[in-house]
């Protein structure tokens, strides 16, 4: 059974936790805050540590909940549709991101956590897209704006819109492949 040693957490785990967090929140200040909150929560709940996982794994599980809470706070202010997106099949061609939202009545606790983490990964990947591409993608696939309205607003043709959407999907798929499936 492993025993916790909070005195060495910063030296031993801070870099690893930072690298884990920065790809998910894409903001160094927020990442540092979340890691500080993680260490504090770890100190407060160290008596609950059962030694069934390594110290690092235990801290990562706390950090994951902190990241989820961070995005919940953000999304509670702007709507929650983005967090509930679910990716179910690599084989489906077309509107994979927007057509496969999870059925809220058919979930286990693990599914709920996985969907939340995937939603966070999607949000992080959306933040890495060029601003115009991300905006057009969100308007078309998440907000379900009419093609004509988007084309008029951005002064683009429908074929240009679909190229932008295709490139956004491709970039999102690559980003998720790197950051979610590993």
For each residue, the residues with C-beta under 8 A, 3 or more apart:
1: 50 51
2: 51 53 54 55
3: 51
4: 42 46 49 55 58
5: 8 9 55
6: 9 39 42 43 46
7:
8: 5 11 12
9: 5 6 12 13 14 39 42 55 59
10: 13 14 39
11: 8 14
12: 8 9 56
13: 9 10 16 17 55 56 59
14: 9 10 11 17 18 35
15: 18 19
16: 13 19 20 56
17: 13 14 20 21 35 38 59 60 63
18: 14 15 21 22 31 32 35
19: 15 16 22 23
20: 16 17 23 24 60 63
21: 17 18 24 25 31 34 35 63 67
22: 18 19 25 26 27 28 31
23: 19 20 26 124 179
24: 20 21 67 120 121 124 179
25: 21 22 30 31 34 67 70 124
26: 22 23 124 127 128
27: 22 30 31
28: 22 31 32
29: 32 33
30: 25 27 33 34 70
31: 18 21 22 25 27 28 34 35
32: 18 28 29 35 36
33: 29 30 36 37
34: 21 25 30 31 37 38 63 66 67 70
35: 14 17 18 21 31 32 38 39 63
36: 32 33 39 40
37: 33 34 40 41 66
38: 17 34 35 41 42 59 62 63 66
39: 6 9 10 35 36 42 43 59
40: 36 37 43 44
41: 37 38 44 45 62 66
42: 4 6 9 38 39 45 46 58 59 62
43: 6 39 40 46
44: 40 41
45: 41 42 48 49 62
46: 4 6 42 43 49
47:
48: 45
49: 4 45 46 55 58
50: 1
51: 1 2 3
52:
53: 2 57 58 61
54: 2 57 58
55: 2 4 5 9 13 49 58 59
56: 12 13 16 59 60
57: 53 54 60 61
58: 4 42 49 53 54 55 61 62
59: 9 13 17 38 39 42 55 56 62 63
60: 17 20 56 57 63 64
61: 53 57 58 64 65
62: 38 41 42 45 58 59 65 66
63: 17 20 21 34 35 38 59 60 66 67
64: 60 61 67 68 117
65: 61 62 68 69
66: 34 37 38 41 62 63 69 70
67: 21 24 25 34 63 64 70 71 120
68: 64 65 71 72 116 117 120
69: 65 66 72 73
70: 25 30 34 66 67 73 74
71: 67 68 74 75 83 119 120 123
72: 68 69 75 76 83
73: 69 70 76 77
74: 70 71 77 78
75: 71 72 78 79 80 82 83
76: 72 73 80
77: 73 74
78: 74 75
79: 75 82
80: 75 76 83 84
81: 84 85 142
82: 75 79 85 119 122 123 126 138 142
83: 71 72 75 80 116 119 120 123
84: 80 81 101 102 104 115 119
85: 81 82 97 98 100 101 118 119 122 142
86: 100 101 102 115 118 119
87: 96 97 100 118 122 176
88: 92 96 100 102
89: 92 96 100
90:
91:
92: 88 89 96 99 100
93: 96
94: 99
95: 98 99 141
96: 87 88 89 92 93 99 100 169
97: 85 87 100 122 141 169 172
98: 85 95 101 141 142
99: 92 94 95 96
100: 85 86 87 88 89 92 96 97
101: 84 85 86 98
102: 84 86 88 106 107 111 115
103: 106 107
104: 84 107
105:
106: 102 103
107: 102 103 104 111 112 115
108: 111 112
109: 112 113
110: 113 114
111: 102 107 108 114 115
112: 107 108 109 115 116
113: 109 110 116 117
114: 110 111 117 118
115: 84 86 102 107 111 112 118 119
116: 68 83 112 113 119 120
117: 64 68 113 114 120 121 180
118: 85 86 87 114 115 121 122 176 180
119: 71 82 83 84 85 86 115 116 122 123
120: 24 67 68 71 83 116 117 123 124
121: 24 117 118 124 125 175 176 179 180
122: 82 85 87 97 118 119 125 126 172 176
123: 71 82 83 119 120 126 127
124: 23 24 25 26 120 121 127 128 175 179
125: 121 122 128 129 171 172 175 176 179
126: 82 122 123 129 134 137 138 172
127: 26 123 124 134
128: 26 124 125 171 175
129: 125 126 133 134 137 168 171 172
130: 133 134
131: 134 135
132: 135 136 154 164
133: 129 130 136 137 164 167 168 171
134: 126 127 129 130 131 137 138 168
135: 131 132 138 139
136: 132 133 139 140 150 154 161 164 165 168
137: 126 129 133 134 140 141 142 164 165 168 169 172
138: 82 126 134 135 141 142 143
139: 135 136 142 143 145 150
140: 136 137 143 144 145 147 150 161 165
141: 95 97 98 137 138 144 165
142: 81 82 85 98 137 138 139
143: 138 139 140
144: 140 141
145: 139 140 149 150
146: 149 150
147: 140 150 151 158 161
148: 151 152 158
149: 145 146 152 153
150: 136 139 140 145 146 147 153 154 156 161
151: 147 148 154 155 156 157 158 160 161
152: 148 149 155
153: 149 150
154: 132 136 150 151 161
155: 151 152
156: 150 151 160 161 164
157: 151 160 161
158: 147 148 151 161 162
159: 162 163
160: 151 156 157 163 164
161: 136 140 147 150 151 154 156 157 158 164 165
162: 158 159 165 166
163: 159 160 166 167
164: 132 133 136 137 156 160 161 167 168
165: 136 137 140 141 161 162 168 169
166: 162 163 169 170
167: 133 163 164 170 171
168: 129 133 134 136 137 164 165 171 172
169: 96 97 137 165 166 172 173
170: 166 167 173 174
171: 125 128 129 133 167 168 174 175
172: 97 122 125 126 129 137 168 169 175 176
173: 169 170 176 177
174: 170 171 177 178
175: 121 124 125 128 171 172 178 179
176: 87 118 121 122 125 172 173 179 180 181
177: 173 174 180 181 182
178: 174 175 181 182
179: 23 24 121 124 125 175 176 182
180: 117 118 121 176 177
181: 176 177 178
182: 177 178 179
